[in-house]
Amino acid sequence: MDFTFTDDQRQLRDAVQGYLQRNNGFSARTKVARSESGWSESLWRGLAEELGLLGLFVPGDLGGVSADPVTAMVVMEELGASLLVEPFLETAIVGAAALAASEGGEAELRAIARGDARFALAWAEPNTRFDRLPRATVARRAADGWRLDGSKSVVTAAPVATHLLVTALADAEPALFLVEPGAAGVALQDFPTIDGRRAADVTFTQVRLPISAPVLRGAGAIERLLDLATAMLGAEALGVLRRMLDDTIAFTRDRRQFGQPIASFQVIQHRLVDMYMRLELATSAVYRAVLSLDAAPAERMRAVSAMQVTVAEACRFVGQNAIQLHGGMGMTDEVAVTHYFRRATVIESEFGSADYHRRRFAALSRAV
């Protein structure tokens, strides 16, 4: 596998990094996360109009750039390093990829590229232990379309979304439906998450949907979409992990005990090396998963599950050691590493815990 980035990808990384440093610094990001809205419209517009990032997976004839997954991975890593709270993954990656693979959806894709749409993916159901396919959420055919009933748990970005992508059983087959959050019968119970974002538990009661509402059909299509989301979340994790490591190295160089920086103590150096090794393992796993997204389903799923286990372990190890090496300061909101640790904690299980992905990997390996 070729892990070399192109000149265009390196220039894009620099452009994204520079834009986020100017517009989403730690204090600005913290202010947005604590605001009533939970997102910044000006920052979102800038991602669309100044950088064109919201059109990454939108076809060129609809205002996008049709980027490849490796380019999206580069962007997601920088968004992780900046702790972006806006729903980029849910909109520019998941929403655009789902709509681009479906029939229709041109209006929504144009809206994504312009920055006029924000998506949330509603896939997890209560008491299903990360099962990716719907069980109790059902769409039944009606004379004028569909009737959607069920509930979804911890739908990230739902309170700020203009569109919901909802998994449901339709004609006994898993499908993905496009639903407006303000439609009759949709109820959101929103709440803040520990990483500064917004989420909601969503209930659907006899929600009327047009016959064209299904975006994707079949378990394979939904699994592939969720694998794409998981791989890109892993790329975001790399930015989070790298920032925690860099901040910890800088802190141990500045913090002095016994007349010398604590970074000069051998035990601290060993700990930092262990953190670096976890980051490098996670990086390799993410690269392999992203480069396997177009592989055969079983190979793709094994690569993504192996990645998620590796990333989850790295998030736990690097995050806990970063907090410990910062001492009491690492537990305060005034220090950035606290916020990165919270995001890393969420990433550990956002699209399935390490235990879930170990079981999935084992089942796929036995089936070979």
PyMOL commands that set and color helices and strands:
alter all, ss='L'
color gray80, all
select helices_A, chain A and resi 7-23+26-34+41-49+53-55+60-62+69-82+88-100+106-114+158-160+219-254+262-264+266-291+297-331+336-347+354-367
alter helices_A, ss='H'
color red, helices_A
select strands_A, chain A and resi 119-122+138-142+145-156+163-170+173-179+186-192+198-209+214-217+256-257+260-261
alter strands_A, ss='S'
color yellow, strands_A
deselect
rebuild
show_as cartoon
